């Protein structure tokens, strides 16, 4: 009888401590590693920085296109820009343009070779 009481007096609080420790560690692990935990905040910060750099690059590209469009529209049209754009779209060259013909790759077989 006395042994059971002492054993129960030792094991019952020990079991409660183990159970509460397991529950606490479960909630602590999820507070750190879950989708809304502390590690998720660091991942979100990295994603925000990455997306911010992409936004900055796209903003620079947009400003460059706006500058080019402003040169082609409005009251004062930049003739060089208009000429360059027209030649690029039509596939034409000017009589003063220098044309450079490049040799085909030595690795690639000639296009007009017949066996």
C-alpha positions as CSV (number, residue, x, y, z in Angstrom):
1,X,0.0,0.0,0.0
2,X,2.7,2.4,1.0
3,X,4.7,1.5,-2.1
4,X,1.8,2.2,-4.4
5,X,1.2,5.6,-2.8
6,X,4.8,6.6,-3.2
7,X,4.9,5.2,-6.7
8,X,1.7,7.1,-7.6
9,X,3.0,10.2,-5.9
10,X,6.1,10.1,-8.1
11,X,4.7,8.8,-11.4
12,X,1.6,10.9,-11.6
13,X,3.3,14.3,-11.5
14,X,6.1,12.9,-13.8
15,X,3.4,11.9,-16.3
16,X,1.8,15.4,-16.1
17,X,5.1,17.1,-16.6
18,X,5.8,14.9,-19.7
19,X,2.4,15.5,-21.1
20,X,2.5,19.2,-20.6
21,X,6.1,19.3,-22.0
22,X,5.0,17.4,-25.1
23,X,2.0,19.8,-25.6
24,X,4.2,22.8,-25.1
25,X,6.9,21.6,-27.5
26,X,4.2,20.8,-30.1
27,X,2.8,24.4,-29.9
28,X,6.3,25.9,-29.8
29,X,7.4,23.9,-32.9
30,X,4.4,25.1,-34.8
31,X,4.9,28.7,-33.7
32,X,8.4,28.7,-35.2
33,X,8.0,26.4,-38.3
34,X,4.4,26.7,-39.4
35,X,3.2,28.7,-42.4
36,X,2.6,31.7,-40.1
37,X,5.6,31.1,-37.8
38,X,8.8,32.9,-37.3
39,X,10.6,31.3,-40.2
40,X,7.8,32.2,-42.6
41,X,8.4,35.8,-41.8
42,X,12.0,35.6,-43.0
43,X,10.8,33.8,-46.2
44,X,8.3,36.5,-46.8
45,X,11.0,39.2,-46.4
46,X,13.1,37.4,-49.0
47,X,10.2,37.2,-51.4
48,X,9.4,40.9,-50.9
49,X,13.0,41.9,-51.7
50,X,13.0,39.7,-54.8
51,X,9.7,41.1,-56.0
52,X,10.8,44.6,-55.2
53,X,13.9,44.2,-57.4
54,X,11.7,42.9,-60.2
55,X,9.4,45.9,-59.8
56,X,12.3,48.3,-60.0
57,X,13.7,46.6,-63.2
58,X,10.2,46.8,-64.8
59,X,9.9,50.4,-63.8
60,X,13.3,51.2,-65.4
61,X,12.2,49.4,-68.6
62,X,8.9,51.3,-68.6
63,X,10.7,54.6,-68.2
64,X,13.0,53.7,-71.1
65,X,10.0,52.8,-73.3
66,X,8.2,56.0,-72.3
67,X,11.3,58.0,-73.4
68,X,11.4,56.2,-76.8
69,X,7.7,56.7,-77.3
70,X,8.0,60.4,-76.4
71,X,10.7,60.7,-79.1
72,X,8.3,59.2,-81.7
73,X,5.2,61.1,-80.8
74,X,4.2,64.6,-80.0
75,X,5.0,67.8,-81.9
76,X,8.8,67.3,-82.2
77,X,9.5,63.9,-83.6
78,X,13.1,62.8,-83.5
79,X,13.9,62.0,-87.1
80,X,16.7,59.5,-86.3
81,X,14.5,57.5,-84.0
82,X,11.7,57.5,-86.6
83,X,14.1,56.5,-89.3
84,X,15.6,53.7,-87.2
85,X,12.1,52.3,-86.3
86,X,10.8,52.5,-89.8
87,X,13.9,50.6,-91.2
88,X,13.7,48.0,-88.5
89,X,10.0,47.3,-89.2
90,X,10.2,47.3,-92.9
91,X,13.5,45.4,-93.2
92,X,15.1,48.1,-95.4
93,X,18.5,49.7,-95.4
94,X,19.7,53.2,-96.3
95,X,22.2,53.8,-99.1
96,X,24.8,55.0,-96.6
97,X,24.4,52.0,-94.2
98,X,27.3,49.6,-93.9
99,X,26.2,46.0,-94.2
100,X,28.4,43.2,-92.8
101,X,28.0,39.7,-94.1
102,X,29.1,37.1,-91.6
103,X,30.4,33.6,-92.5
104,X,28.2,30.7,-91.4
105,X,29.4,28.6,-88.5
106,X,32.1,26.0,-89.4
107,X,30.3,23.5,-87.2
108,X,27.0,23.8,-89.0
109,X,26.6,22.1,-92.4
110,X,26.0,24.5,-95.3
111,X,22.4,25.2,-96.0
112,X,22.6,24.6,-99.8
113,X,24.8,21.5,-99.7
114,X,23.4,18.5,-101.6
115,X,24.8,15.0,-101.1
